[in-house]
């Protein structure tokens, strides 16, 4: 079976852009077993409450849930196990120094399949305060109202 070219987003962490300021993004591969890949292809993954930690020179994603594959029986693994990210050593060291800075976290933004391989978009992010979130919501509402008025004006013409 030929490998499909292109990118297909499987799971997205929409709340990350609401709760954090995204400073920088990285692309990382995931070390998975076969049944996990099959579950991901079916879209049975949740990265909502997950984060990345650096431990012993390795980047690990914690809190990511991959549902057990229905036909996987004994080959299924723990849905919440820590999974290793495939990054270059220099990228791991850079991420470690960035994550140790005050208020910064490593957050998965989305999981996608790129040319047959499972990849993760990882962000170096700083947490937003409540007033930042309110400002973003007010800005979004203002833009929405402007677009509605423009649409109404076009309808009148």
C-alpha positions in Angstrom: 0.0 0.0 0.0 1.6 3.3 -1.0 2.2 6.0 1.6 -0.1 9.0 1.3 1.8 12.3 0.8 0.8 15.4 2.6 -0.4 16.4 6.0 -3.5 15.3 7.8 -4.2 16.8 11.2 -5.6 14.1 13.6 -5.9 16.0 16.9 -5.6 19.7 17.8 -5.2 21.3 21.2 -7.5 24.4 20.6 -7.3 25.4 24.3 -3.5 25.9 24.1 -3.8 29.0 22.0 -6.5 30.4 24.4 -4.5 29.6 27.6 -0.9 30.4 26.4 1.1 32.9 24.4 2.9 30.8 21.8 6.5 31.9 21.5 8.1 29.2 19.2 7.1 25.9 17.6 8.9 22.7 16.8 8.1 19.6 14.9 8.9 16.3 16.6 8.3 12.6 15.8 6.8 10.2 18.3 8.1 6.8 19.4 5.0 4.6 19.2 4.0 1.0 18.9 1.9 -0.3 16.0 -1.4 -0.4 17.8 -1.0 3.2 18.9 -0.4 4.3 15.3 -3.5 2.5 14.2 -5.6 4.2 16.9 -4.1 7.6 15.9 -5.0 7.0 12.3 -8.6 6.4 13.5 -8.5 9.7 15.4 -8.7 8.2 18.9 -6.2 10.5 20.6 -6.6 13.3 23.1 -3.8 15.9 23.8 -5.9 18.4 25.7 -4.2 18.1 29.1 -0.8 17.0 27.9 2.6 18.6 28.3 6.2 17.8 27.5 8.9 17.4 30.1 12.7 16.9 29.7 14.1 14.0 31.8 17.5 12.4 31.5 18.2 14.1 28.2 15.0 12.9 26.6 11.8 14.7 25.7 8.7 12.9 27.0 5.1 13.8 26.4 2.9 13.3 29.5 -0.8 13.1 29.8 -1.5 12.3 26.2 -4.3 9.7 25.8 -4.3 7.2 22.9 -7.3 4.9 23.1 -6.5 1.1 22.9 -6.9 -0.3 19.4 -10.0 -2.5 19.3 -8.2 -5.4 17.5 -4.9 -5.0 19.4 -5.7 -7.4 22.3 -2.4 -8.2 24.1 -0.4 -5.7 22.0 -2.2 -2.7 23.4 -0.2 -0.4 25.8 -1.3 1.8 28.7 -3.3 4.7 27.1 -1.6 7.3 29.4 2.0 6.1 29.3 4.8 8.6 28.7 5.9 8.7 25.1 9.3 9.7 23.8 9.6 12.5 21.4 12.1 12.2 18.6 14.2 15.3 18.5 17.9 16.2 17.9 20.0 16.5 21.1 20.6 20.2 20.5 16.9 20.8 20.2 16.3 18.9 23.4 18.9 21.0 25.2 17.4 24.2 23.8 13.9 23.2 24.8 15.2 22.4 28.3 16.8 25.8 28.8 13.6 27.5 27.4 11.3 25.5 29.7 13.3 26.3 32.8 12.8 30.0 32.2 10.2 31.6 34.4 6.6 30.9 33.3 7.4 28.9 30.2 6.0 25.5 29.3 6.3 23.0 26.5 2.8 22.3 25.1 1.7 20.0 22.2 -0.4 22.0 19.7 -1.5 19.3 17.4 -0.8 15.7 16.2 -0.7 15.0 12.5 0.3 12.4 9.9 3.0 13.7 7.5 3.9 11.4 4.7 2.8 8.4 6.7 4.6 9.3 9.9 3.0 10.6 13.1 4.3 14.0 14.1 3.6 16.5 16.9 3.8 20.3 16.7 5.3 21.4 20.0 5.2 24.9 21.3 7.2 26.9 23.8 4.5 28.8 25.5 4.0 31.3 28.4 0.8 31.1 30.4 -1.8 33.9 30.0 -3.3 35.8 32.9 -7.1 36.1 33.2 -7.1 39.7 32.0 -5.1 38.6 28.8 -7.8 36.1 28.1 -10.5 38.7 28.6 -8.7 41.1 26.2 -8.5 38.3 23.5 -12.2 37.6 23.9 -13.1 41.3 23.6 -10.9 41.7 20.5 -12.5 38.6 18.9 -16.0 39.9 19.6 -15.2 43.4 18.2 -13.9 41.8 15.0 -17.0 39.6 14.7 -19.3 42.7 15.1 -17.3 44.6 12.4 -17.7 41.7 10.0 -21.4 41.5 10.7 -21.9 45.2 10.0 -19.9 44.9 6.7 -22.0 42.0 5.7 -25.2 43.9 6.5 -24.0 46.9 4.4 -23.2 44.6 1.4 -26.7 43.1 1.7 -28.3 46.6 1.5 -26.5 47.5 -1.7 
